[in-house]
Amino acid sequence: MAADQEEQRLQSLVSQVRILEAYLNEISTRENLTGRAIIESRASLEAVKTLTSAPSNDVLLPIGAGVLLSSAIAKPDKLFIDIGAGAVVAKTPEETIALVEQRIKELETALENLQRQKAQVENQLASYRAAVNDIVEKARKET
């Protein structure tokens, strides 16, 4: 009877380990996407700052298939921000900088939360794996 209980406990732990591994993979994916969004947002912020710091800027615009178009861009007085669902709003460069900085802070907070979640799941996963190993070692000693 005790062997049946140990086997059920082992199956339960193995199932929980698999669930936690899947959840850990999901957290890692979200962490990676959030990190990329931060990098993209920082690059956008630098571009806005650069383009608004001089009266005119020479830029290369990608038009596809590795082809770039040289163009001069005047200092913008308005920039358009995607606010979701295909909607955009016009903002001044200062408003745009503030908005992008706020987005970066929100993304960094989300990344920190994901890292905390990941650490908690990793700790729980380690504890379940240790319990599985204990049961397997105990079973080996009994046979």
Secondary structure as GFF3:
##gff-version 3
##sequence-region A 1 143
A	DSSP	alpha_helix	2	51	.	.	.	ID=ss1
A	DSSP	beta_strand	56	64	.	.	.	ID=ss2
A	DSSP	beta_strand	67	74	.	.	.	ID=ss3
A	DSSP	beta_strand	79	84	.	.	.	ID=ss4
A	DSSP	beta_strand	87	91	.	.	.	ID=ss5
A	DSSP	alpha_helix	93	142	.	.	.	ID=ss6
###
